Amino acid sequence: MSNEVEIRLARVVDAPQLAVMSRDFVEIGLGWSWVPSRIAGQIRSSESVVLVAQCATRIVAFAVMRFGDEEAHLDLLSVKPAFRRTGIGRRLISWLEESALVAGVSVIYLEVRAANESARAFYASLGYCCVTCVHGYYGGRETAVCMARDLWSPSLSDAT
């Protein structure tokens, strides 16, 4: 299935659909903070990359990453349930990591809900390690696991 998927840069016209995906698959139970205008702002920003994975005419996944001088931050990654475990999320992360290396970024950070064991395992399989936990990070109710990957060191996935 992932062979049929094209990875491309998001366009502002994609923002409403990406926002709904964030609300429905990432922000469940937290309220809706990644509204269309916020995502459109990230698409327009020269300091962010927003990617979409498209199968035929449908967007099935997306990722948002902000770039600094030496660090980047993965703000969002969402894959529609029917497309999970097909390699699409891995392809999005790989594209972003390669871009980060070209930009001279050495570390990528992200947060994930502590209760989201499958997401934590996914990021760990890509070489991301737990840095710390922040209680109440999500809406004052849920703990975040802060993870990071040093791009200048070999990851666990590079050894396989």
Backbone bond lengths (Angstrom), bond angles and torsions (degrees), N, CA, C in turn:
res aa  C-N    CA-C-N  psi(-1)  N-CA   C-N-CA  omega(-1)  CA-C   N-CA-C  phi
1 M - - - 1.445 - - 1.518 110.80 -
2 S 1.354 119.28 -40.02 1.454 121.17 -175.87 1.521 112.16 -66.91
3 N 1.369 118.14 -19.69 1.461 120.21 177.65 1.524 111.62 -67.47
4 E 1.328 117.64 -23.94 1.454 122.61 -178.86 1.523 111.22 -86.44
5 V 1.291 118.01 -1.20 1.462 122.21 -173.11 1.519 110.33 -99.09
6 E 1.327 114.88 130.23 1.461 122.10 176.84 1.527 108.74 -100.47
7 I 1.331 116.51 134.25 1.459 122.42 174.24 1.530 106.80 -98.88
8 R 1.327 116.39 129.61 1.461 120.30 179.62 1.516 109.56 -147.33
9 L 1.326 114.97 165.16 1.460 120.07 173.96 1.527 108.84 -70.62
10 A 1.315 115.36 141.52 1.461 120.28 178.24 1.519 110.04 -71.34
11 R 1.307 114.76 153.43 1.459 122.65 173.78 1.528 108.00 -113.93
12 V 1.315 116.79 156.24 1.469 120.64 -178.89 1.527 110.81 -55.09
13 V 1.302 117.56 -35.23 1.463 120.84 179.32 1.535 111.82 -62.35
14 D 1.328 118.13 -20.78 1.469 122.46 178.09 1.530 112.62 -78.39
15 A 1.331 117.27 -18.45 1.475 121.40 -171.12 1.531 113.94 -52.93
16 P 1.339 120.81 -46.13 1.474 118.71 -179.82 1.532 112.91 -59.48
17 Q 1.320 116.98 -41.35 1.465 119.78 -179.73 1.532 111.12 -68.15
18 L 1.321 117.65 -39.29 1.464 120.81 178.84 1.529 110.13 -66.35
19 A 1.321 116.49 -39.29 1.466 120.39 178.71 1.526 111.11 -62.31
20 V 1.319 117.27 -42.38 1.471 120.81 178.35 1.526 110.01 -64.07
21 M 1.327 117.38 -40.71 1.465 119.94 177.21 1.518 110.57 -62.25
22 S 1.332 117.41 -41.63 1.455 120.39 178.01 1.519 110.46 -61.29
23 R 1.318 116.06 -47.29 1.467 120.73 179.79 1.525 111.40 -59.46
24 D 1.338 116.59 -45.71 1.461 121.27 -172.84 1.518 114.92 -80.86
25 F 1.354 117.73 -27.33 1.456 119.52 -173.51 1.524 114.73 -118.31
26 V 1.335 118.20 -18.13 1.465 121.03 -177.37 1.526 111.15 -113.98
27 E 1.319 116.29 -48.28 1.460 121.19 -171.67 1.537 113.77 -93.48
28 I 1.279 117.61 19.75 1.461 122.18 -177.81 1.530 109.78 -53.12
29 G 1.329 115.71 124.60 1.463 121.26 177.28 1.514 115.25 79.79
30 L 1.321 117.90 3.70 1.464 120.32 -175.94 1.519 113.49 -112.58
31 G 1.295 118.25 -5.00 1.451 119.71 -167.87 1.516 107.55 91.40
32 W 1.313 115.92 179.43 1.461 119.98 -172.91 1.513 108.45 -120.34
33 S 1.332 117.27 101.39 1.465 120.31 -179.53 1.531 112.48 -101.17
34 W 1.323 117.46 -27.24 1.470 120.77 179.85 1.523 108.72 -92.03
35 V 1.318 114.84 67.55 1.467 123.21 179.74 1.531 109.34 -75.36
36 P 1.330 117.49 165.78 1.475 119.57 -177.20 1.530 114.53 -52.70
37 S 1.329 117.93 -41.64 1.472 118.92 -178.01 1.526 111.45 -65.88
38 R 1.316 117.75 -35.04 1.469 120.54 178.86 1.529 110.69 -68.10
39 I 1.322 116.47 -43.27 1.462 119.83 178.75 1.523 110.31 -67.35
40 A 1.329 117.35 -40.67 1.468 120.24 177.16 1.525 110.22 -59.63
41 G 1.333 117.35 -38.82 1.463 120.67 177.42 1.517 111.85 -62.44
42 Q 1.325 117.28 -37.71 1.462 120.59 177.48 1.533 110.98 -69.43
43 I 1.329 116.40 -37.61 1.466 120.00 177.95 1.529 110.04 -62.98
44 R 1.322 116.54 -39.28 1.473 121.27 -179.02 1.529 113.26 -76.87
45 S 1.316 117.42 -22.01 1.460 121.88 -173.07 1.530 111.93 -70.60
46 S 1.316 115.83 136.45 1.465 120.19 176.21 1.527 111.41 -76.15
47 E 1.319 117.90 -9.23 1.460 121.89 -179.27 1.523 112.73 -101.19
48 S 1.323 116.97 6.07 1.460 121.74 -179.46 1.514 110.85 -129.81
49 V 1.323 114.69 155.43 1.453 121.97 169.59 1.516 106.77 -125.52
50 V 1.316 115.29 128.67 1.460 121.36 175.10 1.525 106.39 -119.43
51 L 1.318 115.19 118.93 1.466 122.09 -179.75 1.511 109.83 -108.82
52 V 1.316 116.11 149.45 1.456 120.99 170.16 1.517 108.86 -125.43
53 A 1.310 114.96 150.14 1.460 122.49 170.94 1.518 105.34 -109.60
54 Q 1.323 115.49 123.88 1.450 120.80 -173.54 1.517 109.58 -121.59
55 C 1.309 116.43 131.16 1.459 123.52 176.28 1.526 106.13 -114.15
56 A 1.308 116.59 112.73 1.467 122.39 -171.16 1.527 106.96 57.81
57 T 1.308 118.29 -117.27 1.468 120.17 -179.24 1.523 112.72 -103.88
58 R 1.333 117.55 3.34 1.470 121.31 -176.02 1.515 111.14 -101.24
59 I 1.321 116.21 133.80 1.464 120.94 170.85 1.523 106.76 -80.68
60 V 1.333 115.49 124.52 1.464 120.14 -176.09 1.525 112.55 -113.35
61 A 1.338 117.08 -9.92 1.458 120.91 179.47 1.522 108.37 -164.80
62 F 1.333 114.99 159.58 1.460 119.44 174.51 1.516 109.75 -157.83
63 A 1.327 114.64 163.93 1.466 121.54 177.67 1.521 108.70 -145.62
64 V 1.332 115.30 146.17 1.464 122.88 177.32 1.522 107.70 -125.64
65 M 1.337 116.60 124.78 1.462 119.97 176.81 1.522 109.88 -134.62
66 R 1.346 115.05 133.83 1.464 122.54 175.49 1.519 108.86 -98.22
67 F 1.337 115.64 138.92 1.455 122.02 -178.13 1.522 110.71 -110.23
68 G 1.326 116.34 132.81 1.450 122.71 169.26 1.516 108.14 -109.76
69 D 1.322 116.27 -168.13 1.462 119.46 -179.31 1.527 112.58 -67.33
70 E 1.331 116.77 -44.05 1.467 120.22 -176.89 1.522 113.07 -124.42
71 E 1.319 116.99 -8.86 1.460 121.76 -177.93 1.521 109.54 -132.06
72 A 1.330 114.79 154.31 1.459 121.28 173.87 1.518 107.56 -130.20
73 H 1.321 115.54 160.99 1.455 120.90 -178.32 1.520 108.89 -134.26
74 L 1.326 116.06 119.13 1.458 121.52 175.62 1.525 107.08 -80.16
75 D 1.330 116.14 108.77 1.457 120.79 -177.59 1.520 112.54 -83.61
76 L 1.303 117.39 -39.51 1.467 121.46 -176.45 1.521 110.52 -146.55
77 L 1.315 114.42 144.33 1.455 122.54 168.20 1.517 105.77 -145.59
78 S 1.300 116.69 123.68 1.460 120.99 -179.60 1.513 109.72 -137.94
79 V 1.313 115.43 131.61 1.457 122.22 176.20 1.525 106.95 -127.47
80 K 1.319 116.78 128.52 1.466 119.67 178.43 1.527 108.97 -58.26
81 P 1.339 116.98 142.07 1.473 120.15 -175.19 1.523 115.14 -50.84
82 A 1.305 119.14 -40.66 1.467 121.29 -178.02 1.528 112.79 -66.31
83 F 1.337 117.18 -15.11 1.462 121.33 -176.97 1.528 112.72 -110.31
84 R 1.331 116.95 4.37 1.457 119.67 178.91 1.523 109.94 -72.54
85 R 1.317 115.25 153.06 1.467 123.45 179.46 1.533 112.27 64.31
86 T 1.330 116.24 28.18 1.470 120.77 176.82 1.526 111.58 -113.38
87 G 1.331 117.19 -0.68 1.458 121.23 -179.97 1.520 114.48 96.25
88 I 1.330 117.71 -2.33 1.462 120.24 -177.89 1.526 111.22 -67.03
89 G 1.321 117.58 -45.82 1.465 120.34 178.34 1.521 111.17 -59.79
90 R 1.301 116.34 -42.38 1.473 122.12 177.70 1.530 110.60 -61.31
91 R 1.320 117.03 -41.18 1.474 120.59 178.91 1.527 111.15 -64.93
92 L 1.329 117.12 -41.44 1.466 120.13 178.18 1.525 110.74 -62.48
93 I 1.339 116.45 -46.87 1.464 120.58 179.89 1.524 110.31 -62.85
94 S 1.309 117.50 -42.54 1.467 120.97 179.71 1.531 110.81 -60.02
95 W 1.317 117.30 -44.34 1.471 121.79 178.88 1.522 109.70 -59.97
96 L 1.332 116.58 -45.99 1.463 121.02 -179.26 1.529 111.65 -66.22
97 E 1.325 117.18 -41.19 1.467 120.09 178.99 1.527 111.36 -64.42
98 E 1.321 116.98 -41.42 1.467 119.79 177.90 1.523 110.61 -63.16
99 S 1.317 117.09 -41.11 1.470 120.88 176.89 1.520 110.84 -63.29
100 A 1.321 116.12 -39.99 1.460 120.34 179.23 1.529 110.76 -63.01
101 L 1.310 117.07 -42.91 1.465 120.20 178.60 1.524 111.04 -61.28
102 V 1.318 116.61 -44.03 1.466 120.76 178.74 1.531 110.33 -61.46
103 A 1.331 116.25 -34.83 1.469 121.22 -179.34 1.529 112.49 -80.23
104 G 1.328 117.88 -2.71 1.463 120.73 180.00 1.509 114.51 84.80
105 V 1.323 116.87 13.47 1.465 121.72 178.89 1.520 108.81 -77.12
106 S 1.333 115.70 136.45 1.461 119.22 -178.96 1.525 113.79 -103.62
107 V 1.341 117.83 -25.53 1.466 120.45 -175.56 1.527 109.76 -137.23
108 I 1.322 115.32 138.88 1.470 121.46 172.12 1.525 107.62 -114.24
109 Y 1.323 115.06 132.28 1.465 122.81 177.73 1.525 109.83 -111.71
110 L 1.320 115.92 155.57 1.461 122.36 174.60 1.521 108.79 -158.28
111 E 1.319 115.55 162.97 1.461 122.02 172.14 1.522 107.90 -123.06
112 V 1.312 115.17 146.46 1.458 121.99 177.66 1.523 107.30 -142.47
113 R 1.310 116.17 147.09 1.468 120.18 178.11 1.526 109.58 -59.31
114 A 1.308 115.73 134.71 1.465 120.27 -179.73 1.527 110.78 -58.76
115 A 1.328 116.75 -34.21 1.462 120.65 -178.24 1.528 113.12 -77.24
116 N 1.319 118.25 -10.47 1.456 121.69 -177.76 1.529 109.89 -88.24
117 E 1.311 114.78 77.55 1.466 121.04 -174.88 1.530 112.51 -63.72
118 S 1.331 117.44 -35.97 1.467 118.48 -178.90 1.529 110.72 -67.67
119 A 1.329 117.78 -39.74 1.468 119.85 177.68 1.523 110.39 -66.72
120 R 1.319 117.25 -41.45 1.464 119.88 178.55 1.519 110.64 -61.74
121 A 1.324 117.15 -41.45 1.468 120.64 178.72 1.529 110.83 -66.37
122 F 1.333 116.70 -38.94 1.472 121.05 177.41 1.520 110.23 -58.73
123 Y 1.337 117.04 -52.03 1.461 119.65 -178.53 1.531 111.35 -65.18
124 A 1.320 117.58 -37.92 1.469 120.23 177.41 1.533 110.50 -61.66
125 S 1.338 117.30 -37.85 1.467 120.46 179.60 1.523 111.64 -65.69
126 L 1.333 116.42 -19.44 1.465 121.16 178.72 1.531 112.10 -95.65
127 G 1.324 116.47 3.35 1.460 120.03 177.62 1.516 115.20 98.28
128 Y 1.324 117.88 8.11 1.470 120.85 177.61 1.526 108.96 -83.31
129 C 1.327 115.21 137.75 1.464 121.62 -178.02 1.520 110.04 -118.28
130 C 1.310 115.07 149.93 1.463 121.18 176.89 1.524 108.94 -68.84
131 V 1.330 115.64 128.45 1.458 121.62 178.51 1.523 109.73 -100.77
132 T 1.328 116.13 -45.28 1.459 121.56 -179.59 1.517 108.87 -165.48
133 C 1.320 115.84 173.86 1.458 122.30 173.04 1.516 108.05 -121.23
134 V 1.320 115.97 144.42 1.459 121.05 178.27 1.524 107.45 -123.65
135 H 1.327 115.64 109.31 1.459 120.72 179.83 1.519 109.91 -71.11
136 G 1.333 116.61 137.24 1.452 122.05 178.66 1.515 114.50 74.65
137 Y 1.318 117.88 12.84 1.465 121.71 -177.35 1.530 111.27 -60.06
138 Y 1.297 115.98 -42.44 1.462 120.48 -178.18 1.517 109.96 -94.20
139 G 1.315 115.53 102.81 1.455 121.57 175.59 1.507 114.58 59.15
140 G 1.323 116.95 22.69 1.457 120.15 -178.40 1.517 113.61 72.62
141 R 1.339 116.84 4.37 1.465 120.60 -173.55 1.524 114.57 -117.01
142 E 1.319 116.12 -30.46 1.462 118.17 -173.60 1.519 111.33 -122.34
143 T 1.323 114.44 147.36 1.455 122.22 179.40 1.520 110.09 -83.64
144 A 1.318 115.29 140.15 1.465 121.61 173.95 1.517 109.26 -104.36
145 V 1.309 115.36 140.19 1.450 121.54 168.36 1.522 105.50 -97.61
146 C 1.323 116.41 119.64 1.462 121.77 178.01 1.521 107.17 -90.37
147 M 1.328 115.17 126.59 1.457 121.01 -177.27 1.519 109.24 -123.42
148 A 1.324 115.71 157.82 1.462 120.44 179.80 1.521 109.33 -148.71
149 R 1.313 113.95 155.68 1.461 120.68 173.43 1.516 108.29 -134.72
150 D 1.321 115.11 127.82 1.465 122.39 174.22 1.523 106.65 -84.55
151 L 1.316 116.00 110.20 1.449 120.34 -176.29 1.519 113.39 -71.50
152 W 1.311 116.65 -18.27 1.454 120.31 -178.48 1.519 112.30 -89.60
153 S 1.340 116.78 1.98 1.463 121.90 174.45 1.511 108.03 -115.12
154 P 1.315 118.22 146.60 1.456 119.63 177.81 1.526 110.37 -61.39
155 S 1.334 116.70 139.45 1.460 119.65 177.91 1.509 109.24 -92.19
156 L 1.333 115.39 168.31 1.456 120.31 176.67 1.516 110.59 -61.52
157 S 1.340 117.41 -36.29 1.464 120.62 -177.90 1.536 111.29 -70.79
158 D 1.343 118.49 -22.50 1.463 120.55 178.04 1.525 112.11 -71.24
159 A 1.333 116.50 -22.41 1.449 120.88 -176.80 1.522 112.42 -82.43
160 T 1.331 116.58 -12.89 1.470 118.89 -177.14 1.494 112.08 -97.01
